[in-house]
Amino acid sequence: MEHFLTDNSESLREKIVLLDFGGQYSMLIARRVREAGVYCELLPFDTPWEKIKEYEPAGIILSGSPASVYQDNAPRCDRAIYDGGVPILGICYGMHLLTGDLGGEVKRGSRSEFGRTSFNIEEIEPLFKDASFRDQSFCNGWMSHQDEVLKAPPGFNILARTENDTMAAIGDHNRKIYGLQFHPEVFHTPGGSNVLKNFLYEVCGCSQTWTPRSFIKDAVAKIRQVVGEREKVVCALSGGVDSSVVAFLLDKALADRAVFIFVDHGLLRFDEAEEVVRLYCEKLQGQFIHVDARERFLRRLAGGTDPEEKRRIIGNEFIGVFKENALSMGDIVYLAQGTIYPDVIESGSAYGSAVIKSHHNVGGLPEELGFELIEPLRELFKDEVRLVGAELGLPDSILKRQPFPGPGLAVRIIGAVSAEKLALLQKADAIFRDEVYQAGLAEELWQYFAVLTDVNVVGVKGDDRHYGPVIALRAVVSEDAMTADWARLSHDLLEKASIRITGEIPEVARVVYDVTSKPPGTIEWE
Ligand code: XMP
C-alpha cells in the first residue's frame, strides 16, 4: 500500500526529525516547531540513523521521557546520529542521553525541580539570542526532571545554569549539538519558543517553508504525480473538516477525475446533510454523488441497544454502501481519505507512551476495498488542516465544525435509535449549539452537544402532568480529546438552553448538565 506523503524524498521542504522517547510533551514540541514554520516529523526513539537520514533532516530533536538514563532498558537512540553532521537539540531526557553518549556525566538529581525555576544565561549566542533574554540574563524555565548533568561532555560549554547550579543548557558550537534541561515547548516557559526558533533558524539554518500555501502546492503536485494522467480517485466525503479539505485538494489537483461520495446515514446533526449537499453540489458539479441511505441505516439499527453493536452496524453498513457505489463506477484506482497526523503516529512506538484508544471511524475505509490509498493530510494536525482549509477557501461553517463521531447521533441516543428520537435530539442539539454560539463560546469549547438519555421522568407542562425523556447537555474543553474537562458554562447560558429545549420540544421533560471530566468519563456517552 502506498502511503501518500510519507515518501519525503521528493520534497524540498526543510524537516526536523523529532525522536520521541515518550515524553509527555513530544507532540507539543512538534507543534511548536511547525508553528515556527518548519516541518517536523515525529519518529520512534530507536529509528536507525540510516532511516533518519532518508528524511534529510535539517536538525534532530531528542524529546524528554518519563525514563531515567540510569534505569534498565532506558530508551536509547542510534548513536550514529551524533556523527551525522546534523544539528541536535536534546530536551531534558534528550540532554541527559546525549551527555552520557558523548562522554559527559549524568547523576540522579538530589532534588526535583518541578515547575518554575530561574536560570542565568552565560552564553547568549545562539540559543538565547533574543531581546527579552539579552536585557535580563535571568529567565524562568519550566523544569520537570530528576536527573541532571554533572559534567558536560568534552567540547561542550555551559550556556545557562539554574539558581541551584544545575546545568540548564549546554552546547558544543562546533558540532552544533545542544542540550536543554528545561522544556522550551511548554507554555509556562517564557521565551521558550524563541529558544526553539533560535535552534531552528540560527543553528539548523531553516527558513519558514512550512505554510498552508506551500503545503497545498506540494500536496496538489504530489496528488497529480501519484495519480498520473488518466486514473481516477474516489473520496468519502462526510462534510467534516478533514474530508472536506481532502475534497478541495483533489478537486484542485484532478478536477473531474475525482469523484466524491457522500453517504447520508441520517445520523448527522440538524440541517447538516442539506448543507453538505448544497455546498458540494455547487462546488463539485458532476463529481458529487449523494447517497440517501437514511432508511437503510435505521432499518439495520432498529431495536439494537448495545453501544458497541450500534457502532459495528454503522461501520459495516457504511462500508457496504460506499463499496456498492464506488465499485459500480468501474475504473477507479485510488481511494482518498482524511487521515490526519495524530491518527498516524504509531501508538506505543515511543517508550512508555500510553496506548491510545482507537475509534472506529465511519469514514475510515479498509484497504481491502482494493483501491490504493491517498491520504494527503497524513502530515497535519487538526488546526493545521483548518489553516489549509481556510487557504483553500472552505466556508467557516465547515472549517469551524466541532469534531463529530463517525457513528453520529446514534452514540448520543442512549439505547435504541429511531427516526423520532433522531428528530428530537437534532432539535435539542441545535438549540444548545445556538445558545453556545450566541454566548460567543463556540471556539473556546472542544465539543458541545446534547444527548438523548433513555430515562423518562415526571414533570409539569402547562397545568398537566408530563412524562417524557431527559436531555443531557455536554460541553468540554480539551487539547486533543485524550483528556477533557467539563466546561464551566454560566448558569445563565444553561438556563436559557434549558428553557428553550423544554419549551420548544414538547416531549422533553427535563434538562441536565453533565459535570464529568475525562477521565473518568468519556466525551461521548456511548
Ligand atoms: P471519547 O468519547 O472516547 O471521544 O472521549 C473522544 C473524541 O473522539 C470522538 N469519537 C469518535 N470519532 N469515530 C470518530 O471518528 C468514533 O467512533 C468516535 N467515537 C468518539 C468524540 O466525539 C471525541 O471528540
Residues whose N, C-alpha, C, O or C-beta is under 5 A from the ligand:
A	BS01	XMP	H359 H360 N361 V362 P403 F404 P405 G406 P407 A481 T522 I523 E524
